[in-house]
Amino acid sequence: MTQADLDIRPVSLEEAGELLTLRRAAFVTEAQQYGDPHIPPLTQTIDELVADLQTDGVITLAGWDGHRMVGSIRVLIEGSKATLGRFAVAPDLQGQGFGTQLLLAILPYLPEGIEEVWVFTGRDSVQNLALYAKHGYEHQHDQTAGDLTYAFLRKTLGDGVEQ
């Protein structure tokens, strides 16, 4: 499969179950890495996910290979800031460029006036940090929540165009 085959679009309410399954599969590895099976992507219920999909200021995109959802990304809009989260790619397809495609696909969905895009990941998630750095995200600070330490990275935009 080539990257051009990935169809990226907003997730519908009817696709919430598939999204929940994808996220759980994708985040198991991270939970194992950090020794915490209770990270939010693994404990979110279907009702909570459906409510999130309906929340103003939240954009959830997914990428499909035919009828299979292979990746997703959630964007929270707050004023001039967009924050990426719940970034997931199916475990059997990681490292094939789908994450990069999803990361780049968010820009056309951002409303006018977004000046910066933030993302956070586990401080020890080397592959994630490398992906974000490759696409212009710069480390800003770390924050500890429970037993996990998250790295926060930021990318500055100009007039809604990637810089």
OpenMM code with the backbone's topology and positions (N, CA, C; nanometers):
from openmm import Vec3, app, unit

residues = "MET THR GLN ALA ASP LEU ASP ILE ARG PRO VAL SER LEU GLU GLU ALA GLY GLU LEU LEU THR LEU ARG ARG ALA ALA PHE VAL THR GLU ALA GLN GLN TYR GLY ASP PRO HIS ILE PRO PRO LEU THR GLN THR ILE ASP GLU LEU VAL ALA ASP LEU GLN THR ASP GLY VAL ILE THR LEU ALA GLY TRP ASP GLY HIS ARG MET VAL GLY SER ILE ARG VAL LEU ILE GLU GLY SER LYS ALA THR LEU GLY ARG PHE ALA VAL ALA PRO ASP LEU GLN GLY GLN GLY PHE GLY THR GLN LEU LEU LEU ALA ILE LEU PRO TYR LEU PRO GLU GLY ILE GLU GLU VAL TRP VAL PHE THR GLY ARG ASP SER VAL GLN ASN LEU ALA LEU TYR ALA LYS HIS GLY TYR GLU HIS GLN HIS ASP GLN THR ALA GLY ASP LEU THR TYR ALA PHE LEU ARG LYS THR LEU GLY ASP GLY VAL GLU GLN".split()
positions = [
    Vec3(0.0836, -0.1179, 0.0000),
    Vec3(0.0000, 0.0000, 0.0000),
    Vec3(0.0881, 0.1243, 0.0000),
    Vec3(0.0518, 0.2241, -0.0755),
    Vec3(0.1256, 0.3497, -0.0761),
    Vec3(0.0549, 0.4494, 0.0137),
    Vec3(0.1286, 0.5506, 0.0566),
    Vec3(0.0693, 0.6522, 0.1427),
    Vec3(-0.0490, 0.7210, 0.0755),
    Vec3(-0.0489, 0.7329, -0.0552),
    Vec3(-0.1576, 0.8001, -0.1258),
    Vec3(-0.2902, 0.7274, -0.1078),
    Vec3(-0.2850, 0.6012, -0.0674),
    Vec3(-0.4071, 0.5240, -0.0493),
    Vec3(-0.4826, 0.5581, 0.0790),
    Vec3(-0.4212, 0.6307, 0.1717),
    Vec3(-0.4839, 0.6609, 0.2990),
    Vec3(-0.5864, 0.7725, 0.2811),
    Vec3(-0.7110, 0.7443, 0.3206),
    Vec3(-0.8206, 0.8416, 0.3125),
    Vec3(-0.8386, 0.9020, 0.4515),
    Vec3(-0.8117, 1.0321, 0.4646),
    Vec3(-0.8197, 1.0976, 0.5951),
    Vec3(-0.9406, 1.1898, 0.5966),
    Vec3(-1.0245, 1.1718, 0.7024),
    Vec3(-1.1471, 1.2529, 0.7150),
    Vec3(-1.1923, 1.2530, 0.8605),
    Vec3(-1.2838, 1.3439, 0.8962),
    Vec3(-1.3347, 1.3452, 1.0340),
    Vec3(-1.4067, 1.2149, 1.0685),
    Vec3(-1.3978, 1.1763, 1.1947),
    Vec3(-1.4633, 1.0557, 1.2447),
    Vec3(-1.6102, 1.0862, 1.2725),
    Vec3(-1.6988, 1.0013, 1.2265),
    Vec3(-1.8423, 1.0166, 1.2527),
    Vec3(-1.8784, 0.9443, 1.3823),
    Vec3(-1.9947, 0.9754, 1.4357),
    Vec3(-2.0414, 0.9072, 1.5574),
    Vec3(-2.0562, 0.7576, 1.5345),
    Vec3(-2.0946, 0.7179, 1.4148),
    Vec3(-2.1109, 0.5761, 1.3825),
    Vec3(-1.9787, 0.5006, 1.3857),
    Vec3(-1.8685, 0.5728, 1.3765),
    Vec3(-1.7351, 0.5104, 1.3744),
    Vec3(-1.6673, 0.5122, 1.5109),
    Vec3(-1.7395, 0.5562, 1.6146),
    Vec3(-1.6805, 0.5697, 1.7485),
    Vec3(-1.6271, 0.4372, 1.8011),
    Vec3(-1.6984, 0.3285, 1.7814),
    Vec3(-1.6529, 0.1980, 1.8299),
    Vec3(-1.5226, 0.1559, 1.7651),
    Vec3(-1.5122, 0.1779, 1.6354),
    Vec3(-1.3887, 0.1443, 1.5644),
    Vec3(-1.2730, 0.2311, 1.6141),
    Vec3(-1.3016, 0.3600, 1.6396),
    Vec3(-1.1987, 0.4499, 1.6913),
    Vec3(-1.1520, 0.4049, 1.8291),
    Vec3(-1.2444, 0.3671, 1.9156),
    Vec3(-1.2090, 0.3201, 2.0493),
    Vec3(-1.1188, 0.1968, 2.0409),
    Vec3(-1.1526, 0.1049, 1.9523),
    Vec3(-1.0735, -0.0173, 1.9344),
    Vec3(-0.9330, 0.0157, 1.8833),
    Vec3(-0.9240, 0.1036, 1.7849),
    Vec3(-0.7941, 0.1447, 1.7306),
    Vec3(-0.7078, 0.2065, 1.8397),
    Vec3(-0.7640, 0.2994, 1.9149),
    Vec3(-0.6859, 0.3659, 2.0193),
    Vec3(-0.6362, 0.2663, 2.1238),
    Vec3(-0.7233, 0.1758, 2.1645),
    Vec3(-0.6814, 0.0793, 2.2665),
    Vec3(-0.5681, -0.0082, 2.2149),
    Vec3(-0.5782, -0.0528, 2.0913),
    Vec3(-0.4714, -0.1356, 2.0342),
    Vec3(-0.3410, -0.0570, 2.0256),
    Vec3(-0.3495, 0.0682, 1.9818),
    Vec3(-0.2297, 0.1485, 1.9617),
    Vec3(-0.1628, 0.1896, 2.0925),
    Vec3(-0.2414, 0.2125, 2.1969),
    Vec3(-0.1836, 0.2633, 2.3213),
    Vec3(-0.1393, 0.1547, 2.4185),
    Vec3(-0.1659, 0.0293, 2.3873),
    Vec3(-0.1196, -0.0792, 2.4752),
    Vec3(0.0324, -0.0781, 2.4848),
    Vec3(0.1007, -0.0594, 2.3738),
    Vec3(0.2473, -0.0576, 2.3738),
    Vec3(0.3001, 0.0539, 2.4626),
    Vec3(0.2395, 0.1712, 2.4529),
    Vec3(0.2838, 0.2831, 2.5366),
    Vec3(0.2565, 0.2539, 2.6839),
    Vec3(0.1413, 0.1968, 2.7129),
    Vec3(0.1089, 0.1611, 2.8514),
    Vec3(0.2101, 0.0613, 2.9060),
    Vec3(0.2496, -0.0343, 2.8241),
    Vec3(0.3502, -0.1321, 2.8673),
    Vec3(0.4848, -0.0641, 2.8913),
    Vec3(0.5210, 0.0278, 2.8019),
    Vec3(0.6491, 0.0977, 2.8151),
    Vec3(0.6563, 0.1731, 2.9482),
    Vec3(0.5445, 0.2322, 2.9881),
    Vec3(0.5427, 0.3128, 3.1096),
    Vec3(0.4910, 0.2369, 3.2312),
    Vec3(0.4523, 0.1112, 3.2117),
    Vec3(0.4046, 0.0314, 3.3234),
    Vec3(0.2750, 0.0828, 3.3834),
    Vec3(0.1897, 0.1431, 3.3003),
    Vec3(0.0648, 0.2008, 3.3499),
    Vec3(-0.0507, 0.1630, 3.2574),
    Vec3(-0.1284, 0.0616, 3.2948),
    Vec3(-0.2413, 0.0205, 3.2097),
    Vec3(-0.3626, 0.1135, 3.2217),
    Vec3(-0.3494, 0.2204, 3.2992),
    Vec3(-0.4630, 0.3091, 3.3239),
    Vec3(-0.4477, 0.4443, 3.2554),
    Vec3(-0.3672, 0.4531, 3.1494),
    Vec3(-0.3552, 0.5798, 3.0780),
    Vec3(-0.4907, 0.6114, 3.0134),
    Vec3(-0.5255, 0.7391, 3.0008),
    Vec3(-0.6594, 0.7774, 2.9533),
    Vec3(-0.7067, 0.7109, 2.8227),
    Vec3(-0.6210, 0.6929, 2.7217),
    Vec3(-0.6728, 0.6281, 2.6002),
    Vec3(-0.7194, 0.4844, 2.6226),
    Vec3(-0.6726, 0.4207, 2.7304),
    Vec3(-0.7127, 0.2831, 2.7590),
    Vec3(-0.8309, 0.2740, 2.8543),
    Vec3(-0.8629, 0.3836, 2.9207),
    Vec3(-0.9726, 0.3794, 3.0172),
    Vec3(-1.0962, 0.4554, 2.9700),
    Vec3(-1.0853, 0.5296, 2.8603),
    Vec3(-1.2003, 0.6044, 2.8088),
    Vec3(-1.3108, 0.5077, 2.7672),
    Vec3(-1.4340, 0.5381, 2.8058),
    Vec3(-1.5494, 0.4556, 2.7686),
    Vec3(-1.6036, 0.4997, 2.6337),
    Vec3(-1.6876, 0.4169, 2.5755),
    Vec3(-1.7504, 0.4532, 2.4479),
    Vec3(-1.8381, 0.5768, 2.4652),
    Vec3(-1.9085, 0.5882, 2.5770),
    Vec3(-1.9922, 0.7069, 2.6012),
    Vec3(-1.9082, 0.8333, 2.6109),
    Vec3(-1.7937, 0.8236, 2.6780),
    Vec3(-1.7035, 0.9387, 2.6872),
    Vec3(-1.6482, 0.9761, 2.5504),
    Vec3(-1.6162, 0.8767, 2.4697),
    Vec3(-1.5650, 0.9025, 2.3356),
    Vec3(-1.6706, 0.9679, 2.2479),
    Vec3(-1.7917, 0.9186, 2.2519),
    Vec3(-1.9014, 0.9783, 2.1739),
    Vec3(-1.9221, 1.1238, 2.2160),
    Vec3(-1.9210, 1.1498, 2.3458),
    Vec3(-1.9358, 1.2874, 2.3944),
    Vec3(-1.8221, 1.3748, 2.3433),
    Vec3(-1.6992, 1.3212, 2.3433),
    Vec3(-1.5840, 1.3964, 2.2943),
    Vec3(-1.5977, 1.4291, 2.1457),
    Vec3(-1.6466, 1.3339, 2.0682),
    Vec3(-1.6650, 1.3574, 1.9243),
    Vec3(-1.7659, 1.4685, 1.8972),
    Vec3(-1.8550, 1.4939, 1.9927),
    Vec3(-1.9580, 1.5956, 1.9757),
    Vec3(-1.9210, 1.7292, 2.0409),
    Vec3(-1.8049, 1.7365, 2.1020),
    Vec3(-1.7631, 1.8562, 2.1739),
    Vec3(-1.7188, 1.9653, 2.0768),
    Vec3(-1.7719, 2.0871, 2.0970),
    Vec3(-1.7263, 2.2014, 2.0177),
    Vec3(-1.5787, 2.2242, 2.0448),
    Vec3(-1.5047, 2.2546, 1.9415),
    Vec3(-1.3627, 2.2808, 1.9559),
    Vec3(-1.2759, 2.1565, 1.9512),
    Vec3(-1.3365, 2.0397, 1.9249),
    Vec3(-1.2596, 1.9167, 1.9110),
    Vec3(-1.2770, 1.8645, 1.7685),
    Vec3(-1.1666, 1.8361, 1.7045),
    Vec3(-1.1648, 1.7779, 1.5704),
    Vec3(-1.0951, 1.6432, 1.5823),
    Vec3(-1.1618, 1.5371, 1.5402),
    Vec3(-1.0995, 1.4052, 1.5424),
    Vec3(-1.0963, 1.3519, 1.4002),
    Vec3(-0.9764, 1.3309, 1.3509),
    Vec3(-0.9568, 1.2778, 1.2156),
    Vec3(-0.9106, 1.1334, 1.2247),
    Vec3(-0.9449, 1.0578, 1.1223),
    Vec3(-0.8938, 0.9209, 1.1121),
    Vec3(-0.8533, 0.8956, 0.9682),
    Vec3(-0.7611, 0.8008, 0.9536),
    Vec3(-0.7161, 0.7583, 0.8215),
    Vec3(-0.7641, 0.6171, 0.7967),
    Vec3(-0.8165, 0.5946, 0.6778),
    Vec3(-0.8677, 0.4635, 0.6397),
    Vec3(-0.7888, 0.4049, 0.5234),
    Vec3(-0.7652, 0.2759, 0.5329),
    Vec3(-0.7140, 0.1961, 0.4225),
    Vec3(-0.8319, 0.1096, 0.3808),
    Vec3(-0.9018, 0.1506, 0.2773),
    Vec3(-1.0257, 0.0828, 0.2399),
    Vec3(-1.1265, 0.1023, 0.3503),
    Vec3(-1.1757, -0.0077, 0.4075),
    Vec3(-1.2749, 0.0015, 0.5147),
    Vec3(-1.2127, -0.0044, 0.6537),
    Vec3(-1.0812, -0.0159, 0.6609),
    Vec3(-1.0142, -0.0286, 0.7909),
    Vec3(-0.9607, 0.1060, 0.8384),
    Vec3(-0.9984, 0.1451, 0.9608),
    Vec3(-0.9410, 0.2629, 1.0230),
    Vec3(-0.8017, 0.2236, 1.0721),
    Vec3(-0.6995, 0.2937, 1.0230),
    Vec3(-0.5618, 0.2563, 1.0561),
    Vec3(-0.4905, 0.3587, 1.1439),
    Vec3(-0.5513, 0.4757, 1.1616),
    Vec3(-0.4888, 0.5773, 1.2453),
    Vec3(-0.5868, 0.6879, 1.2775),
    Vec3(-0.5545, 0.7626, 1.3835),
    Vec3(-0.6407, 0.8752, 1.4212),
    Vec3(-0.5605, 0.9794, 1.4970),
    Vec3(-0.6159, 1.0992, 1.5012),
    Vec3(-0.5562, 1.2100, 1.5758),
    Vec3(-0.6688, 1.3025, 1.6213),
    Vec3(-0.6577, 1.3507, 1.7448),
    Vec3(-0.7573, 1.4396, 1.8043),
    Vec3(-0.6946, 1.5774, 1.8187),
    Vec3(-0.7704, 1.6823, 1.7857),
    Vec3(-0.7216, 1.8190, 1.7962),
    Vec3(-0.8191, 1.8994, 1.8811),
    Vec3(-0.7682, 1.9621, 1.9853),
    Vec3(-0.8479, 2.0496, 2.0701),
    Vec3(-0.8126, 2.1934, 2.0351),
    Vec3(-0.9132, 2.2726, 2.0009),
    Vec3(-0.8926, 2.4127, 1.9645),
    Vec3(-0.9275, 2.4997, 2.0850),
    Vec3(-0.8326, 2.5830, 2.1272),
    Vec3(-0.8533, 2.6767, 2.2372),
    Vec3(-0.7940, 2.8109, 2.1960),
    Vec3(-0.8798, 2.9025, 2.1547),
    Vec3(-0.8322, 3.0328, 2.1100),
    Vec3(-0.7430, 3.0186, 1.9880),
    Vec3(-0.6197, 3.0665, 1.9996),
    Vec3(-0.5252, 3.0601, 1.8877),
    Vec3(-0.4338, 2.9382, 1.8963),
    Vec3(-0.4698, 2.8446, 1.9837),
    Vec3(-0.3871, 2.7268, 2.0085),
    Vec3(-0.4630, 2.5991, 1.9724),
    Vec3(-0.3925, 2.5065, 1.9072),
    Vec3(-0.4450, 2.3727, 1.8801),
    Vec3(-0.3547, 2.2739, 1.9529),
    Vec3(-0.4170, 2.1774, 2.0207),
    Vec3(-0.3392, 2.0763, 2.0929),
    Vec3(-0.3744, 1.9390, 2.0382),
    Vec3(-0.2724, 1.8674, 1.9925),
    Vec3(-0.2908, 1.7335, 1.9376),
    Vec3(-0.2847, 1.6314, 2.0503),
    Vec3(-0.3681, 1.5295, 2.0387),
    Vec3(-0.3665, 1.4243, 2.1378),
    Vec3(-0.4261, 1.2965, 2.0812),
    Vec3(-0.4186, 1.1909, 2.1595),
    Vec3(-0.4740, 1.0614, 2.1212),
    Vec3(-0.4320, 1.0227, 1.9792),
    Vec3(-0.3066, 1.0499, 1.9478),
    Vec3(-0.2491, 1.0219, 1.8163),
    Vec3(-0.2172, 0.8730, 1.8118),
    Vec3(-0.2835, 0.7995, 1.7238),
    Vec3(-0.2710, 0.6541, 1.7234),
    Vec3(-0.2592, 0.5990, 1.5819),
    Vec3(-0.1759, 0.4978, 1.5669),
    Vec3(-0.1653, 0.4219, 1.4424),
    Vec3(-0.1724, 0.2741, 1.4809),
    Vec3(-0.2456, 0.1968, 1.4022),
    Vec3(-0.2583, 0.0533, 1.4291),
    Vec3(-0.1199, -0.0079, 1.4473),
    Vec3(-0.1020, -0.0905, 1.5502),
    Vec3(0.0312, -0.1457, 1.5804),
    Vec3(0.0988, -0.2161, 1.4632),
    Vec3(0.0232, -0.2867, 1.3819),
    Vec3(0.0843, -0.3598, 1.2706),
    Vec3(0.1239, -0.2694, 1.1544),
    Vec3(0.0872, -0.1411, 1.1612),
    Vec3(0.1189, -0.0489, 1.0517),
    Vec3(0.2094, 0.0661, 1.0942),
    Vec3(0.2544, 0.0653, 1.2180),
    Vec3(0.3412, 0.1728, 1.2649),
    Vec3(0.4732, 0.1702, 1.1880),
    Vec3(0.5271, 0.2894, 1.1645),
    Vec3(0.6533, 0.3016, 1.0933),
    Vec3(0.6414, 0.3016, 0.9423),
    Vec3(0.5183, 0.3074, 0.8918),
    Vec3(0.4973, 0.3056, 0.7465),
    Vec3(0.4535, 0.4409, 0.6898),
    Vec3(0.4582, 0.5460, 0.7712),
    Vec3(0.4266, 0.6798, 0.7221),
    Vec3(0.2841, 0.7263, 0.7470),
    Vec3(0.2005, 0.6427, 0.8061),
    Vec3(0.0616, 0.6834, 0.8292),
    Vec3(0.0525, 0.7919, 0.9363),
    Vec3(0.1361, 0.7831, 1.0380),
    Vec3(0.1381, 0.8860, 1.1406),
    Vec3(0.1779, 1.0208, 1.0826),
    Vec3(0.2763, 1.0206, 0.9968),
    Vec3(0.3184, 1.1444, 0.9309),
    Vec3(0.2041, 1.2024, 0.8492),
    Vec3(0.1346, 1.1179, 0.7751),
    Vec3(0.0216, 1.1654, 0.6952),
    Vec3(-0.0857, 1.2288, 0.7823),
    Vec3(-0.1175, 1.1648, 0.8936),
    Vec3(-0.2185, 1.2197, 0.9838),
    Vec3(-0.1721, 1.3515, 1.0451),
    Vec3(-0.0469, 1.3570, 1.0854),
    Vec3(0.0073, 1.4784, 1.1446),
    Vec3(-0.0017, 1.5960, 1.0474),
    Vec3(0.0291, 1.5712, 0.9228),
    Vec3(0.0244, 1.6773, 0.8214),
    Vec3(-0.1182, 1.7108, 0.7786),
    Vec3(-0.2102, 1.6172, 0.7951),
    Vec3(-0.3482, 1.6364, 0.7494),
    Vec3(-0.4282, 1.7308, 0.8374),
    Vec3(-0.3795, 1.7605, 0.9566),
    Vec3(-0.4606, 1.8453, 1.0443),
    Vec3(-0.4668, 1.9902, 0.9986),
    Vec3(-0.3637, 2.0394, 0.9313),
    Vec3(-0.3574, 2.1818, 0.8983),
    Vec3(-0.4807, 2.2340, 0.8246),
    Vec3(-0.5307, 2.1662, 0.7214),
    Vec3(-0.6493, 2.2191, 0.6529),
    Vec3(-0.7758, 2.2212, 0.7394),
    Vec3(-0.7779, 2.1464, 0.8478),
    Vec3(-0.8946, 2.1409, 0.9355),
    Vec3(-0.8905, 2.2457, 1.0460),
    Vec3(-0.7769, 2.3125, 1.0630),
    Vec3(-0.7649, 2.4130, 1.1677),
    Vec3(-0.8364, 2.5412, 1.1270),
    Vec3(-0.9093, 2.6007, 1.2198),
    Vec3(-0.9764, 2.7266, 1.1869),
    Vec3(-0.8749, 2.8394, 1.1710),
    Vec3(-0.9177, 2.9470, 1.1072),
    Vec3(-0.8312, 3.0641, 1.0928),
    Vec3(-0.7948, 3.1159, 1.2303),
    Vec3(-0.6774, 3.1720, 1.2405),
    Vec3(-0.6348, 3.2324, 1.3653),
    Vec3(-0.5519, 3.1413, 1.4543),
    Vec3(-0.5325, 3.0166, 1.4151),
    Vec3(-0.4481, 2.9274, 1.4951),
    Vec3(-0.3027, 2.9691, 1.4720),
    Vec3(-0.2353, 3.0021, 1.5813),
    Vec3(-0.0975, 3.0498, 1.5735),
    Vec3(0.0050, 2.9448, 1.6143),
    Vec3(-0.0402, 2.8480, 1.6956),
    Vec3(0.0541, 2.7463, 1.7411),
    Vec3(-0.0174, 2.6136, 1.7608),
    Vec3(0.0597, 2.5068, 1.7370),
    Vec3(0.0093, 2.3714, 1.7559),
    Vec3(0.0989, 2.3047, 1.8593),
    Vec3(0.0343, 2.2489, 1.9621),
    Vec3(0.1054, 2.1799, 2.0689),
    Vec3(0.0764, 2.0314, 2.0603),
    Vec3(0.1700, 1.9529, 2.1071),
    Vec3(0.1526, 1.8088, 2.1164),
    Vec3(0.2262, 1.7622, 2.2411),
    Vec3(0.1776, 1.6561, 2.3014),
    Vec3(0.2476, 1.5994, 2.4159),
    Vec3(0.2564, 1.4494, 2.3987),
    Vec3(0.3616, 1.3938, 2.4537),
    Vec3(0.3855, 1.2506, 2.4475),
    Vec3(0.4707, 1.2126, 2.5675),
    Vec3(0.4798, 1.0865, 2.5942),
    Vec3(0.5668, 1.0415, 2.7025),
    Vec3(0.7093, 1.0868, 2.6781),
    Vec3(0.7747, 1.1340, 2.7822),
    Vec3(0.9111, 1.1855, 2.7682),
    Vec3(1.0069, 1.0808, 2.7136),
    Vec3(0.9758, 0.9528, 2.7375),
    Vec3(1.0636, 0.8461, 2.6909),
    Vec3(1.0184, 0.7839, 2.5584),
    Vec3(0.9202, 0.8426, 2.4937),
    Vec3(0.8692, 0.7904, 2.3663),
    Vec3(0.9563, 0.8438, 2.2527),
    Vec3(1.0700, 0.7810, 2.2346),
    Vec3(1.1738, 0.8293, 2.1433),
    Vec3(1.1221, 0.8445, 2.0005),
    Vec3(1.0472, 0.7455, 1.9507),
    Vec3(0.9982, 0.7534, 1.8127),
    Vec3(0.9006, 0.8695, 1.7952),
    Vec3(0.8129, 0.8892, 1.8921),
    Vec3(0.7183, 1.0002, 1.8834),
    Vec3(0.7911, 1.1340, 1.8832),
    Vec3(0.8856, 1.1495, 1.9750),
    Vec3(0.9608, 1.2748, 1.9828),
    Vec3(1.0357, 1.3023, 1.8532),
    Vec3(1.0924, 1.1984, 1.7921),
    Vec3(1.1647, 1.2153, 1.6658),
    Vec3(1.0700, 1.2575, 1.5539),
    Vec3(0.9511, 1.1983, 1.5494),
    Vec3(0.8517, 1.2351, 1.4472),
    Vec3(0.8147, 1.3823, 1.4596),
    Vec3(0.7856, 1.4259, 1.5813),
    Vec3(0.7454, 1.5652, 1.6006),
    Vec3(0.8598, 1.6605, 1.5673),
    Vec3(0.9800, 1.6287, 1.6104),
    Vec3(1.0955, 1.7148, 1.5808),
    Vec3(1.1178, 1.7255, 1.4301),
    Vec3(1.1019, 1.6149, 1.3606),
    Vec3(1.1206, 1.6128, 1.2150),
    Vec3(1.0240, 1.7090, 1.1450),
    Vec3(0.9078, 1.7309, 1.2057),
    Vec3(0.8063, 1.8161, 1.1439),
    Vec3(0.7948, 1.9532, 1.2104),
    Vec3(0.9029, 1.9951, 1.2766),
    Vec3(0.9119, 2.1321, 1.3244),
    Vec3(0.8594, 2.1603, 1.4635),
    Vec3(0.8267, 2.0571, 1.5397),
    Vec3(0.7828, 2.0775, 1.6774),
    Vec3(0.9058, 2.0855, 1.7666),
    Vec3(0.9067, 2.1837, 1.8554),
    Vec3(1.0215, 2.2044, 1.9435),
    Vec3(0.9817, 2.1787, 2.0883),
    Vec3(1.0677, 2.1095, 2.1611),
    Vec3(1.0419, 2.0780, 2.3019),
    Vec3(1.0324, 2.2072, 2.3822),
    Vec3(0.9269, 2.2188, 2.4634),
    Vec3(0.9063, 2.3376, 2.5449),
    Vec3(0.9267, 2.3090, 2.6940),
    Vec3(0.8669, 2.2000, 2.7419),
    Vec3(0.8804, 2.1663, 2.8838),
    Vec3(0.8295, 2.0251, 2.9082),
    Vec3(0.8607, 1.9725, 3.0265),
    Vec3(0.8102, 1.8434, 3.0713),
    Vec3(0.7126, 1.8680, 3.1853),
    Vec3(0.6171, 1.7770, 3.1998),
    Vec3(0.5205, 1.7863, 3.3089),
    Vec3(0.4909, 1.6459, 3.3592),
    Vec3(0.4951, 1.6292, 3.4897),
    Vec3(0.4692, 1.4987, 3.5492),
    Vec3(0.3238, 1.4911, 3.5942),
    Vec3(0.2596, 1.3793, 3.5608),
    Vec3(0.1223, 1.3508, 3.6036),
    Vec3(0.1225, 1.2084, 3.6570),
    Vec3(0.1118, 1.1950, 3.7868),
    Vec3(0.1221, 1.0621, 3.8472),
    Vec3(0.2613, 1.0075, 3.8278),
    Vec3(0.2693, 0.8871, 3.7714),
    Vec3(0.3994, 0.8245, 3.7485),
    Vec3(0.4575, 0.8571, 3.6110),
    Vec3(0.3814, 0.9286, 3.5280),
    Vec3(0.4255, 0.9585, 3.3916),
    Vec3(0.4786, 1.1003, 3.3799),
    Vec3(0.5810, 1.1168, 3.2975),
    Vec3(0.6304, 1.2499, 3.2641),
    Vec3(0.6086, 1.2707, 3.1155),
    Vec3(0.5383, 1.3769, 3.0835),
    Vec3(0.5062, 1.4090, 2.9448),
    Vec3(0.5988, 1.5195, 2.8952),
    Vec3(0.6392, 1.5081, 2.7693),
    Vec3(0.7134, 1.6134, 2.7014),
    Vec3(0.6129, 1.6926, 2.6184),
    Vec3(0.6167, 1.8242, 2.6292),
    Vec3(0.5285, 1.9118, 2.5520),
    Vec3(0.6113, 1.9812, 2.4456),
    Vec3(0.5625, 1.9728, 2.3226),
    Vec3(0.6316, 2.0318, 2.2084),
    Vec3(0.5376, 2.1285, 2.1387),
    Vec3(0.5956, 2.2302, 2.0737),
    Vec3(0.5153, 2.3331, 2.0093),
    Vec3(0.5689, 2.3629, 1.8700),
    Vec3(0.4750, 2.3926, 1.7820),
    Vec3(0.5083, 2.4369, 1.6477),
    Vec3(0.4331, 2.5669, 1.6223),
    Vec3(0.5041, 2.6671, 1.5766),
    Vec3(0.4440, 2.7960, 1.5489),
    Vec3(0.3976, 2.8001, 1.4035),
    Vec3(0.2765, 2.8515, 1.3814),
    Vec3(0.2223, 2.8660, 1.2473),
    Vec3(0.2150, 3.0134, 1.2125),
    Vec3(0.2126, 3.0419, 1.0836),
    Vec3(0.1959, 3.1797, 1.0396),
    Vec3(0.0803, 3.1866, 0.9433),
    Vec3(-0.0238, 3.2594, 0.9790),
    Vec3(-0.1433, 3.2762, 0.8951),
    Vec3(-0.2013, 3.1408, 0.8531),
    Vec3(-0.1966, 3.0431, 0.9446),
    Vec3(-0.2534, 2.9119, 0.9161),
    Vec3(-0.1707, 2.8298, 0.8193),
    Vec3(-0.0493, 2.8775, 0.7858),
    Vec3(0.0361, 2.8051, 0.6923),
    Vec3(0.1545, 2.7505, 0.7691),
    Vec3(0.1891, 2.6271, 0.7420),
    Vec3(0.3003, 2.5638, 0.8116),
    Vec3(0.4296, 2.6376, 0.7817),
    Vec3(0.5065, 2.6616, 0.8878),
    Vec3(0.6372, 2.7276, 0.8716),
    Vec3(0.7487, 2.6306, 0.8985),
] * unit.nanometer
topology = app.Topology()
chain = topology.addChain("A")
for resn in residues:
    res = topology.addResidue(resn, chain)
    for name in ("N", "CA", "C"):
        topology.addAtom(name, app.Element.getBySymbol(name[0]), res)
